[in-house]
Amino acid sequence: MKTIEYKSISGKVKDIDEEKRIVTGYFTSTGTLDSDGDIFADGAFRKTIKERGPSGKNQIWHLWQHDTLSPINKPYKLEETKEGVYFETMFPQNAIADLALSLYKAGANPEHSVGFEVLAETQDKKARVITQSRMWEGSTVLWGANENTPFTGLKSAEKAKERIDMFEKLLKNATFSKDEIYELLYREIEQLKAIIIEPAQDHSTDQKPKRSSLPKISINI
């Protein structure tokens, strides 16, 4: 069985239509070397999008935090361009979609990430070049994380505090249609606070963080 991998991209939001609840952007980029020494070649997603995307079997989801229990919707437009995997998704009125859309509106600039399998690759001295993939989903994520970091993708206590301030401001000023949104935001805040006050933990390979609702995976940014 092939391993599902993740690649994250920061700030690739193209447009937000608040009235129609549509977000457009990029799940990942192509043609650029990432921090893992990997490159998606031109066309790496073209075949899988044609077969599994909106004009094919329509099996590719837009998820929240790579969680299969937290689907947002299926993108109604998905294509590989010269910049990367471009998406257009309508965010329906439900708790998960409301939360994600609220973060976009607040200017929180959540990241995007793609869940995929490598079907074909080449290796040179500088990089692994992924030439063909099978795309399963694209996600809106708070920030990318690798396999040796906490499930929140925490990079520093300072960044966690910034996120807490942003979430608390959002709770204070925003009006949501469903009470579940408040619960989700408070849960995020409590998780971030716990990470700040707890002593540093060993996140070596024999003590990987638990990631509920996900298979054993290789995570890359």
GROMACS elastic network, one bead per residue, 0.5 to 0.9 nm:
[ bonds ]
;  ai    aj funct       b0    kb
    2   117     6  0.63628   500
    2   118     6  0.74944   500
    2   119     6  0.83673   500
    3   116     6  0.82742   500
    3   117     6  0.60410   500
    3   118     6  0.77786   500
    3   216     6  0.82021   500
    3   217     6  0.62166   500
    3   218     6  0.67235   500
    4   115     6  0.62926   500
    4   116     6  0.53244   500
    4   118     6  0.78945   500
    4   136     6  0.85497   500
    4   215     6  0.84202   500
    4   216     6  0.83412   500
    4   217     6  0.56706   500
    4   218     6  0.64447   500
    4   219     6  0.81040   500
    5   114     6  0.80041   500
    5   115     6  0.56690   500
    5   116     6  0.54607   500
    5   117     6  0.61587   500
    5   118     6  0.79637   500
    5   217     6  0.63270   500
    5   218     6  0.50490   500
    5   219     6  0.53170   500
    5   220     6  0.66046   500
    6    66     6  0.89580   500
    6   113     6  0.63935   500
    6   114     6  0.54021   500
    6   116     6  0.65072   500
    6   117     6  0.88376   500
    6   144     6  0.89243   500
    6   146     6  0.89582   500
    6   217     6  0.84332   500
    6   218     6  0.71220   500
    6   220     6  0.52871   500
    6   221     6  0.69488   500
    7    27     6  0.85010   500
    7    28     6  0.67476   500
    7    34     6  0.88330   500
    7   112     6  0.84495   500
    7   113     6  0.53310   500
    7   114     6  0.54537   500
    7   115     6  0.70646   500
    7   116     6  0.84921   500
    7   144     6  0.80353   500
    7   219     6  0.72384   500
    7   220     6  0.52647   500
    8    27     6  0.74206   500
    8    28     6  0.63563   500
    8    29     6  0.88330   500
    8   111     6  0.68793   500
    8   112     6  0.56494   500
    8   114     6  0.65664   500
    8   139     6  0.89743   500
    8   141     6  0.85505   500
    8   143     6  0.79409   500
    8   144     6  0.56541   500
    8   145     6  0.83789   500
    8   220     6  0.73611   500
    9    12     6  0.67209   500
    9    26     6  0.79243   500
    9    27     6  0.68251   500
    9    28     6  0.55740   500
    9    29     6  0.71531   500
    9   111     6  0.58439   500
    9   112     6  0.53714   500
    9   113     6  0.60470   500
    9   114     6  0.87522   500
    9   143     6  0.87479   500
    9   144     6  0.78175   500
    9   221     6  0.75355   500
   10    13     6  0.86907   500
   10    28     6  0.89141   500
   10   109     6  0.79031   500
   10   110     6  0.73275   500
   10   112     6  0.65191   500
   10   113     6  0.86952   500
   10   143     6  0.77482   500
   10   144     6  0.83646   500
   11    14     6  0.88335   500
   11    25     6  0.87937   500
   11    26     6  0.88826   500
   11   109     6  0.55926   500
   11   110     6  0.65931   500
   11   111     6  0.55977   500
   11   112     6  0.76107   500
   12    24     6  0.88049   500
   12    25     6  0.54912   500
   12    26     6  0.54296   500
   12    27     6  0.75776   500
   12    28     6  0.82807   500
   12   109     6  0.83129   500
   12   110     6  0.87426   500
   12   111     6  0.70992   500
   12   112     6  0.71424   500
   13    16     6  0.78316   500
   13    23     6  0.75202   500
   13    24     6  0.61184   500
   13    26     6  0.66444   500
   13   104     6  0.85835   500
   13   109     6  0.75742   500
   13   110     6  0.85657   500
   13   111     6  0.83926   500
   13   112     6  0.85266   500
   14    23     6  0.77252   500
   14    24     6  0.53458   500
   14    26     6  0.76761   500
   15    22     6  0.81202   500
   15    23     6  0.59610   500
   15    24     6  0.52300   500
   15    25     6  0.68282   500
   16    19     6  0.89726   500
   16    20     6  0.88297   500
   16    21     6  0.73232   500
   16    22     6  0.58327   500
   16    24     6  0.64798   500
   16    25     6  0.89818   500
   16   101     6  0.87827   500
   16   104     6  0.76115   500
   16   105     6  0.76996   500
   17    20     6  0.55652   500
   17    21     6  0.55494   500
   17    22     6  0.50412   500
   17    23     6  0.64530   500
   17    24     6  0.86569   500
   18    22     6  0.67139   500
   18    23     6  0.83591   500
   18   101     6  0.83927   500
   18   105     6  0.76890   500
   19    22     6  0.79849   500
   20    90     6  0.73910   500
   20    91     6  0.84425   500
   21    89     6  0.83724   500
   21    90     6  0.56288   500
   21    91     6  0.53423   500
   21    92     6  0.72190   500
   21    93     6  0.87860   500
   21   101     6  0.75069   500
   22    88     6  0.68565   500
   22    89     6  0.55738   500
   22    91     6  0.60094   500
   22   101     6  0.87362   500
   23    87     6  0.81267   500
   23    88     6  0.58780   500
   23    89     6  0.55158   500
   23    90     6  0.65249   500
   23    91     6  0.74573   500
   23   101     6  0.80248   500
   23   104     6  0.84022   500
   24    86     6  0.74480   500
   24    87     6  0.55514   500
   24    89     6  0.64467   500
   24    90     6  0.88783   500
   25    85     6  0.83455   500
   25    86     6  0.56981   500
   25    87     6  0.55666   500
   25    88     6  0.68308   500
   25   112     6  0.84813   500
   26    29     6  0.70400   500
   26    83     6  0.81488   500
   26    84     6  0.63341   500
   26    85     6  0.53207   500
   26    87     6  0.59364   500
   26    88     6  0.88511   500
   26   112     6  0.70073   500
   26   113     6  0.86170   500
   27    84     6  0.74508   500
   27    85     6  0.55517   500
   27    86     6  0.64936   500
   27    87     6  0.70909   500
   27   111     6  0.84254   500
   27   113     6  0.52200   500
   27   114     6  0.56474   500
   27   138     6  0.58216   500
   27   139     6  0.71616   500
   27   140     6  0.82632   500
   28    83     6  0.84929   500
   28    84     6  0.55955   500
   28    85     6  0.55473   500
   28    86     6  0.79569   500
   28   112     6  0.69638   500
   28   113     6  0.62036   500
   28   114     6  0.62915   500
   28   138     6  0.85573   500
   29    32     6  0.69277   500
   29    39     6  0.88753   500
   29    40     6  0.74607   500
   29    82     6  0.85181   500
   29    83     6  0.56933   500
   29    85     6  0.63776   500
   29    86     6  0.88441   500
   30    33     6  0.84965   500
   30    39     6  0.67397   500
   30    41     6  0.60998   500
   30    42     6  0.63659   500
   30    43     6  0.86184   500
   30    44     6  0.81147   500
   30    80     6  0.86190   500
   30    81     6  0.84729   500
   30    82     6  0.71431   500
   30    83     6  0.59936   500
   30    85     6  0.76543   500
   31    39     6  0.59077   500
   31    40     6  0.56434   500
   31    41     6  0.55265   500
   31    42     6  0.63810   500
   31    82     6  0.81255   500
   31    83     6  0.77932   500
   31    84     6  0.80390   500
   32    38     6  0.81410   500
   32    39     6  0.56388   500
   32    40     6  0.71654   500
   32    41     6  0.85055   500
   33    36     6  0.79940   500
   33    37     6  0.59529   500
   33    38     6  0.55953   500
   33    40     6  0.80789   500
   33   127     6  0.73990   500
   34    37     6  0.54627   500
   34    38     6  0.55168   500
   34    39     6  0.65228   500
   34   221     6  0.71541   500
   35    38     6  0.73888   500
   35   220     6  0.84777   500
   35   221     6  0.66034   500
   36    39     6  0.89315   500
   36   127     6  0.84209   500
   36   128     6  0.88230   500
   36   220     6  0.68879   500
   36   221     6  0.69034   500
   37   126     6  0.69105   500
   37   128     6  0.62887   500
   37   129     6  0.87022   500
   38   126     6  0.86921   500
   38   127     6  0.52801   500
   38   129     6  0.58882   500
   38   130     6  0.72119   500
   39   127     6  0.67205   500
   39   128     6  0.62404   500
   39   130     6  0.60422   500
   39   131     6  0.86429   500
   40    43     6  0.81641   500
   40    44     6  0.60140   500
   40    45     6  0.84632   500
   40    84     6  0.87484   500
   40   128     6  0.85897   500
   40   129     6  0.59505   500
   40   131     6  0.64256   500
   40   132     6  0.82909   500
   41    44     6  0.54291   500
   41    45     6  0.87514   500
   41   129     6  0.61809   500
   41   130     6  0.58157   500
   41   131     6  0.51484   500
   41   132     6  0.79453   500
   42    45     6  0.80346   500
   42    46     6  0.83888   500
   42    80     6  0.84591   500
   42    81     6  0.86036   500
   42    82     6  0.73821   500
   42    84     6  0.85627   500
   42   131     6  0.73917   500
   43    47     6  0.73680   500
   43    80     6  0.72386   500
   43    81     6  0.87840   500
   43   131     6  0.69457   500
   43   132     6  0.71929   500
   44    47     6  0.74398   500
   44    48     6  0.82171   500
   44    80     6  0.84561   500
   44   120     6  0.87647   500
   44   130     6  0.65358   500
   44   133     6  0.57478   500
   44   134     6  0.87258   500
   45    48     6  0.54631   500
   45    49     6  0.60191   500
   45    50     6  0.85379   500
   45    79     6  0.81561   500
   45    80     6  0.63134   500
   45    84     6  0.87907   500
   45    85     6  0.73927   500
   45   131     6  0.83362   500
   45   132     6  0.64219   500
   45   133     6  0.58972   500
   45   134     6  0.72195   500
   45   135     6  0.71232   500
   46    49     6  0.53657   500
   46    50     6  0.62168   500
   46    51     6  0.87642   500
   46    79     6  0.71099   500
   46    80     6  0.57971   500
   46    81     6  0.88947   500
   46    85     6  0.88689   500
   46   132     6  0.83528   500
   46   133     6  0.88041   500
   47    50     6  0.51140   500
   47    51     6  0.62230   500
   47    52     6  0.84434   500
   47   132     6  0.78406   500
   47   133     6  0.82069   500
   47   134     6  0.83407   500
   48    51     6  0.51101   500
   48    52     6  0.56381   500
   48    53     6  0.72117   500
   48   132     6  0.82090   500
   48   133     6  0.67609   500
   48   134     6  0.54070   500
   48   135     6  0.61705   500
   49    52     6  0.51828   500
   49    54     6  0.77936   500
   49    55     6  0.82126   500
   49    56     6  0.75917   500
   49    58     6  0.88449   500
   49    60     6  0.81478   500
   49    78     6  0.69551   500
   49    79     6  0.65948   500
   49    80     6  0.78281   500
   49   134     6  0.82939   500
   49   135     6  0.72498   500
   50    53     6  0.56633   500
   50    54     6  0.79565   500
   50    55     6  0.65454   500
   50    56     6  0.57360   500
   50    57     6  0.86091   500
   50    78     6  0.89814   500
   50    79     6  0.82287   500
   51    54     6  0.86992   500
   51    55     6  0.76409   500
   51    57     6  0.62402   500
   51    58     6  0.80913   500
   51    59     6  0.88603   500
   52    55     6  0.77074   500
   52    56     6  0.51384   500
   52    58     6  0.52615   500
   52    59     6  0.52203   500
   52    60     6  0.61958   500
   52   134     6  0.86061   500
   52   135     6  0.78513   500
   52   136     6  0.83802   500
   53    56     6  0.51796   500
   53    57     6  0.62543   500
   53    59     6  0.61831   500
   53    60     6  0.57486   500
   53    61     6  0.88876   500
   53    74     6  0.88710   500
   53    75     6  0.81856   500
   53    76     6  0.85666   500
   53    77     6  0.80641   500
   53    78     6  0.64905   500
   53    79     6  0.82639   500
   53   135     6  0.88804   500
   54    57     6  0.68476   500
   54    59     6  0.76893   500
   54    60     6  0.77748   500
   54    74     6  0.79108   500
   54    75     6  0.70166   500
   54    76     6  0.58432   500
   54    77     6  0.63297   500
   54    78     6  0.67850   500
   55    58     6  0.66457   500
   55    76     6  0.87872   500
   55    77     6  0.84535   500
   55    78     6  0.87682   500
   56    59     6  0.81190   500
   57    60     6  0.85222   500
   58    61     6  0.82829   500
   58    74     6  0.76290   500
   58    75     6  0.87792   500
   58    76     6  0.89199   500
   59    74     6  0.78858   500
   59   136     6  0.73906   500
   59   137     6  0.84137   500
   60    74     6  0.63705   500
   60    75     6  0.75855   500
   60   135     6  0.69735   500
   60   136     6  0.53239   500
   60   137     6  0.50761   500
   60   138     6  0.76138   500
   61    68     6  0.89399   500
   61    71     6  0.70791   500
   61    72     6  0.77264   500
   61    73     6  0.62136   500
   61    75     6  0.67156   500
   61   136     6  0.69620   500
   61   138     6  0.63659   500
   61   139     6  0.81248   500
   62    66     6  0.86237   500
   62    71     6  0.63383   500
   62    72     6  0.56151   500
   62    73     6  0.53987   500
   62    74     6  0.53623   500
   62    75     6  0.62830   500
   62    89     6  0.75921   500
   62   137     6  0.58258   500
   62   139     6  0.53962   500
   62   140     6  0.75066   500
   63    66     6  0.56116   500
   63    67     6  0.63131   500
   63    68     6  0.67601   500
   63    69     6  0.84940   500
   63    70     6  0.60636   500
   63    72     6  0.52050   500
   63    73     6  0.70976   500
   63    74     6  0.84170   500
   63   137     6  0.68445   500
   63   138     6  0.62251   500
   63   140     6  0.64445   500
   63   141     6  0.87260   500
   64    67     6  0.59163   500
   64    68     6  0.80624   500
   64    69     6  0.86975   500
   64    70     6  0.55502   500
   64    71     6  0.60644   500
   64    72     6  0.63832   500
   64    96     6  0.71619   500
   64    97     6  0.81297   500
   64   100     6  0.75541   500
   64   138     6  0.86302   500
   64   139     6  0.53988   500
   64   140     6  0.51826   500
   64   141     6  0.63245   500
   65    68     6  0.86829   500
   65    70     6  0.77574   500
   65   113     6  0.85972   500
   65   139     6  0.58537   500
   65   140     6  0.59095   500
   65   142     6  0.74126   500
   66    69     6  0.88515   500
   66    70     6  0.79236   500
   66    71     6  0.86079   500
   66   113     6  0.81728   500
   66   114     6  0.84710   500
   66   115     6  0.75714   500
   66   137     6  0.77938   500
   66   138     6  0.75810   500
   66   139     6  0.55824   500
   66   140     6  0.77796   500
   66   141     6  0.75721   500
   66   213     6  0.88053   500
   66   214     6  0.76607   500
   67    70     6  0.52347   500
   67    71     6  0.71555   500
   67   139     6  0.84800   500
   67   212     6  0.80306   500
   67   213     6  0.60936   500
   67   214     6  0.66282   500
   68    71     6  0.60506   500
   68   213     6  0.66234   500
   68   214     6  0.74366   500
   69   213     6  0.69907   500
   70    96     6  0.65391   500
   70    97     6  0.88780   500
   71    74     6  0.82732   500
   71    96     6  0.74908   500
   71    97     6  0.81692   500
   71   139     6  0.89579   500
   72    89     6  0.86327   500
   72    90     6  0.85501   500
   72    91     6  0.63962   500
   72    92     6  0.73664   500
   72    94     6  0.83245   500
   72    96     6  0.64242   500
   72    97     6  0.53134   500
   72   100     6  0.85398   500
   72   139     6  0.88045   500
   73    76     6  0.87404   500
   73    89     6  0.69443   500
   73    90     6  0.70123   500
   73    91     6  0.65636   500
   73    92     6  0.73166   500
   73    97     6  0.81853   500
   74    77     6  0.87719   500
   74    89     6  0.67643   500
   74    90     6  0.81442   500
   74   137     6  0.89103   500
   75    78     6  0.63179   500
   75    87     6  0.62538   500
   75    88     6  0.55614   500
   75    90     6  0.70788   500
   76    87     6  0.77981   500
   76    88     6  0.60479   500
   76    89     6  0.58291   500
   76    90     6  0.74518   500
   77    86     6  0.79148   500
   77    87     6  0.55614   500
   77    88     6  0.50189   500
   77    89     6  0.70524   500
   78    85     6  0.70462   500
   78    86     6  0.56933   500
   78    88     6  0.66186   500
   78    89     6  0.88109   500
   79    84     6  0.82729   500
   79    85     6  0.57550   500
   79    86     6  0.53554   500
   79    87     6  0.67385   500
   80    83     6  0.77103   500
   80    84     6  0.55232   500
   80    86     6  0.59787   500
   80    87     6  0.88710   500
   81    84     6  0.52551   500
   81    85     6  0.63102   500
   81    86     6  0.66661   500
   82    85     6  0.85947   500
   83    86     6  0.79920   500
   85   114     6  0.88979   500
   87   138     6  0.88750   500
   91    94     6  0.83068   500
   91    97     6  0.53999   500
   91    98     6  0.74580   500
   91   100     6  0.84972   500
   91   101     6  0.71242   500
   92    97     6  0.61326   500
   92    98     6  0.76642   500
   93    96     6  0.84745   500
   93    97     6  0.64159   500
   93    98     6  0.62011   500
   93   177     6  0.85390   500
   94    97     6  0.54778   500
   94    98     6  0.58390   500
   94    99     6  0.85444   500
   94   177     6  0.88222   500
   94   178     6  0.78346   500
   95    98     6  0.51608   500
   95    99     6  0.62046   500
   95   100     6  0.87597   500
   95   177     6  0.85979   500
   95   178     6  0.65630   500
   95   179     6  0.82613   500
   95   180     6  0.59236   500
   95   181     6  0.56808   500
   95   184     6  0.85150   500
   96    99     6  0.52315   500
   96   100     6  0.63198   500
   96   101     6  0.85900   500
   96   180     6  0.86128   500
   96   181     6  0.75160   500
   96   184     6  0.85157   500
   97   100     6  0.51901   500
   97   101     6  0.59630   500
   97   102     6  0.83851   500
   98   101     6  0.51994   500
   98   102     6  0.59771   500
   98   103     6  0.86993   500
   98   176     6  0.76777   500
   98   177     6  0.82391   500
   98   178     6  0.84118   500
   98   181     6  0.71878   500
   99   102     6  0.51474   500
   99   103     6  0.64585   500
   99   104     6  0.89146   500
   99   176     6  0.86825   500
   99   181     6  0.59385   500
   99   182     6  0.88408   500
   99   184     6  0.78859   500
   99   185     6  0.79411   500
  100   103     6  0.52722   500
  100   104     6  0.65226   500
  100   105     6  0.88251   500
  100   110     6  0.83848   500
  100   140     6  0.73794   500
  100   141     6  0.87902   500
  101   104     6  0.50817   500
  101   105     6  0.62001   500
  101   106     6  0.85890   500
  102   105     6  0.50519   500
  102   106     6  0.60608   500
  102   107     6  0.87219   500
  102   108     6  0.88088   500
  102   170     6  0.82076   500
  102   174     6  0.82546   500
  102   176     6  0.87201   500
  103   106     6  0.50446   500
  103   107     6  0.64110   500
  103   108     6  0.53215   500
  103   109     6  0.71515   500
  103   110     6  0.71288   500
  103   167     6  0.87051   500
  103   170     6  0.82330   500
  104   107     6  0.53730   500
  104   108     6  0.59100   500
  104   109     6  0.59663   500
  104   110     6  0.69124   500
  105   108     6  0.75793   500
  105   109     6  0.87535   500
  106   109     6  0.81750   500
  106   166     6  0.86602   500
  106   170     6  0.73803   500
  107   110     6  0.84371   500
  108   142     6  0.87203   500
  108   163     6  0.86594   500
  108   166     6  0.76086   500
  109   142     6  0.82583   500
  110   140     6  0.65466   500
  110   141     6  0.58457   500
  110   143     6  0.65477   500
  111   139     6  0.83499   500
  111   140     6  0.60074   500
  111   141     6  0.52399   500
  111   142     6  0.58799   500
  111   143     6  0.54868   500
  111   144     6  0.71263   500
  112   138     6  0.71276   500
  112   139     6  0.55850   500
  112   141     6  0.57546   500
  112   142     6  0.82957   500
  112   143     6  0.79715   500
  112   144     6  0.81471   500
  113   137     6  0.85755   500
  113   138     6  0.56654   500
  113   139     6  0.51373   500
  113   140     6  0.65915   500
  113   141     6  0.69051   500
  113   143     6  0.89292   500
  113   144     6  0.74977   500
  113   221     6  0.84786   500
  114   135     6  0.74475   500
  114   136     6  0.78794   500
  114   137     6  0.59747   500
  114   139     6  0.61708   500
  115   134     6  0.87336   500
  115   135     6  0.62058   500
  115   136     6  0.56311   500
  115   137     6  0.51746   500
  115   138     6  0.60013   500
  115   139     6  0.77948   500
  116   133     6  0.64081   500
  116   134     6  0.54270   500
  116   136     6  0.54820   500
  116   137     6  0.71271   500
  116   138     6  0.87363   500
  117   132     6  0.87597   500
  117   133     6  0.54774   500
  117   134     6  0.50584   500
  117   135     6  0.65749   500
  117   136     6  0.78919   500
  118   121     6  0.71579   500
  118   130     6  0.67902   500
  118   131     6  0.82012   500
  118   132     6  0.64125   500
  118   134     6  0.65731   500
  118   135     6  0.89257   500
  119   130     6  0.80767   500
  119   131     6  0.78042   500
  119   132     6  0.53111   500
  119   134     6  0.67242   500
  120   129     6  0.87364   500
  120   130     6  0.62259   500
  120   131     6  0.54776   500
  120   133     6  0.68232   500
  121   128     6  0.68362   500
  121   129     6  0.54669   500
  121   131     6  0.51531   500
  121   132     6  0.68621   500
  121   133     6  0.88783   500
  122   127     6  0.85362   500
  122   128     6  0.59773   500
  122   129     6  0.51549   500
  122   130     6  0.66070   500
  122   131     6  0.72973   500
  123   126     6  0.79726   500
  123   127     6  0.61323   500
  123   129     6  0.60352   500
  123   130     6  0.86997   500
  124   127     6  0.56079   500
  124   128     6  0.65228   500
  124   129     6  0.77955   500
  125   128     6  0.84683   500
  130   133     6  0.72512   500
  135   138     6  0.80593   500
  140   143     6  0.87364   500
  141   144     6  0.68590   500
  142   152     6  0.77649   500
  142   153     6  0.79555   500
  143   152     6  0.75744   500
  143   153     6  0.59249   500
  143   154     6  0.79515   500
  144   152     6  0.82982   500
  144   153     6  0.56422   500
  144   154     6  0.86556   500
  144   219     6  0.89802   500
  144   220     6  0.82206   500
  144   221     6  0.62835   500
  145   148     6  0.80434   500
  145   149     6  0.61830   500
  145   150     6  0.75175   500
  145   151     6  0.70534   500
  145   152     6  0.71706   500
  145   154     6  0.74557   500
  145   155     6  0.85725   500
  145   219     6  0.72253   500
  145   220     6  0.73626   500
  145   221     6  0.68530   500
  146   149     6  0.57329   500
  146   150     6  0.84136   500
  146   151     6  0.87211   500
  146   153     6  0.72610   500
  146   218     6  0.81903   500
  146   219     6  0.52202   500
  146   220     6  0.55329   500
  146   221     6  0.65908   500
  147   150     6  0.81100   500
  147   151     6  0.85603   500
  147   203     6  0.85982   500
  147   205     6  0.80211   500
  147   208     6  0.68544   500
  147   209     6  0.78672   500
  147   217     6  0.84349   500
  147   218     6  0.68996   500
  147   219     6  0.56402   500
  147   220     6  0.76592   500
  148   202     6  0.89454   500
  148   203     6  0.53118   500
  148   204     6  0.62116   500
  148   205     6  0.68126   500
  148   207     6  0.85024   500
  148   208     6  0.62552   500
  148   209     6  0.76074   500
  149   152     6  0.78937   500
  149   153     6  0.59804   500
  149   154     6  0.69051   500
  149   155     6  0.80675   500
  149   203     6  0.64136   500
  149   204     6  0.89426   500
  149   208     6  0.79257   500
  149   209     6  0.73722   500
  150   153     6  0.55346   500
  150   154     6  0.62270   500
  150   155     6  0.89560   500
  150   195     6  0.85675   500
  150   203     6  0.76449   500
  150   208     6  0.81766   500
  150   209     6  0.58625   500
  150   210     6  0.85225   500
  151   154     6  0.76830   500
  151   209     6  0.61911   500
  151   210     6  0.71687   500
  151   211     6  0.65182   500
  152   155     6  0.89835   500
  152   188     6  0.87768   500
  152   191     6  0.80950   500
  152   192     6  0.77525   500
  154   157     6  0.75975   500
  154   159     6  0.73590   500
  154   160     6  0.66728   500
  154   192     6  0.83152   500
  154   195     6  0.83849   500
  155   158     6  0.84390   500
  155   159     6  0.67126   500
  155   160     6  0.78740   500
  156   159     6  0.52773   500
  156   160     6  0.64173   500
  156   161     6  0.87894   500
  156   196     6  0.86809   500
  157   161     6  0.61914   500
  157   162     6  0.86480   500
  157   192     6  0.87045   500
  157   195     6  0.79337   500
  157   196     6  0.57304   500
  158   161     6  0.51455   500
  158   162     6  0.63106   500
  158   163     6  0.87468   500
  158   196     6  0.89195   500
  159   162     6  0.50409   500
  159   163     6  0.62977   500
  159   164     6  0.86954   500
  160   163     6  0.50740   500
  160   164     6  0.62192   500
  160   165     6  0.87020   500
  160   189     6  0.89696   500
  160   192     6  0.59222   500
  160   193     6  0.77362   500
  160   195     6  0.83133   500
  160   196     6  0.74105   500
  161   165     6  0.61918   500
  161   166     6  0.85661   500
  161   192     6  0.77131   500
  161   193     6  0.79258   500
  161   196     6  0.81766   500
  162   165     6  0.51983   500
  162   166     6  0.62283   500
  162   167     6  0.86958   500
  163   166     6  0.50212   500
  163   167     6  0.60976   500
  163   168     6  0.85230   500
  163   189     6  0.79999   500
  163   192     6  0.80729   500
  164   167     6  0.51426   500
  164   168     6  0.60499   500
  164   169     6  0.84750   500
  164   188     6  0.81901   500
  164   189     6  0.55891   500
  164   190     6  0.87408   500
  164   192     6  0.70108   500
  164   193     6  0.77863   500
  165   168     6  0.51956   500
  165   169     6  0.60954   500
  165   170     6  0.85385   500
  165   189     6  0.89134   500
  166   169     6  0.51686   500
  166   170     6  0.61547   500
  166   171     6  0.86974   500
  167   171     6  0.61893   500
  167   172     6  0.86361   500
  167   185     6  0.65990   500
  167   186     6  0.81380   500
  167   188     6  0.82404   500
  167   189     6  0.70171   500
  168   171     6  0.50441   500
  168   172     6  0.61694   500
  168   173     6  0.86609   500
  168   185     6  0.82424   500
  168   186     6  0.83271   500
  168   189     6  0.78731   500
  169   172     6  0.50783   500
  169   173     6  0.60915   500
  169   174     6  0.81194   500
  170   173     6  0.53829   500
  170   174     6  0.54386   500
  170   175     6  0.88356   500
  170   185     6  0.88092   500
  171   174     6  0.56945   500
  171   175     6  0.79113   500
  171   176     6  0.89728   500
  171   182     6  0.69223   500
  171   185     6  0.75431   500
  171   186     6  0.85497   500
  172   175     6  0.84612   500
  175   178     6  0.89689   500
  176   179     6  0.71565   500
  176   180     6  0.89608   500
  176   181     6  0.68670   500
  176   182     6  0.80362   500
  177   180     6  0.89463   500
  177   181     6  0.82494   500
  178   181     6  0.60004   500
  178   182     6  0.79736   500
  179   182     6  0.55747   500
  179   183     6  0.68662   500
  180   183     6  0.50563   500
  180   184     6  0.62417   500
  180   185     6  0.87058   500
  181   184     6  0.51582   500
  181   185     6  0.62379   500
  181   186     6  0.85943   500
  182   185     6  0.52039   500
  182   186     6  0.60625   500
  182   187     6  0.84695   500
  183   186     6  0.51997   500
  183   187     6  0.60832   500
  183   188     6  0.87083   500
  184   187     6  0.51023   500
  184   188     6  0.63722   500
  184   189     6  0.87914   500
  185   188     6  0.51164   500
  185   189     6  0.62922   500
  185   190     6  0.87355   500
  186   189     6  0.50003   500
  186   190     6  0.61654   500
  186   191     6  0.85962   500
  187   190     6  0.52064   500
  187   191     6  0.62222   500
  187   192     6  0.86906   500
  188   191     6  0.51911   500
  188   192     6  0.62819   500
  188   193     6  0.87001   500
  189   192     6  0.51914   500
  189   193     6  0.61732   500
  189   194     6  0.86100   500
  190   193     6  0.50651   500
  190   194     6  0.60851   500
  190   195     6  0.86897   500
  191   194     6  0.51534   500
  191   195     6  0.64266   500
  191   196     6  0.88930   500
  192   195     6  0.52315   500
  192   196     6  0.64561   500
  192   197     6  0.89645   500
  193   196     6  0.51458   500
  193   197     6  0.63494   500
  193   198     6  0.85588   500
  194   197     6  0.54158   500
  194   198     6  0.59386   500
  195   198     6  0.54170   500
  195   199     6  0.80017   500
  195   200     6  0.82961   500
  196   199     6  0.79385   500
  196   200     6  0.87941   500
  198   201     6  0.81503   500
  202   207     6  0.70113   500
  202   208     6  0.88016   500
  203   206     6  0.77125   500
  203   207     6  0.54103   500
  203   208     6  0.56927   500
  203   209     6  0.71853   500
  204   207     6  0.53506   500
  204   208     6  0.63928   500
  205   208     6  0.55459   500
  207   210     6  0.88980   500
  208   211     6  0.89458   500
  211   214     6  0.60171   500
  211   215     6  0.82754   500
  211   216     6  0.86158   500
  212   215     6  0.83386   500
  214   217     6  0.77009   500
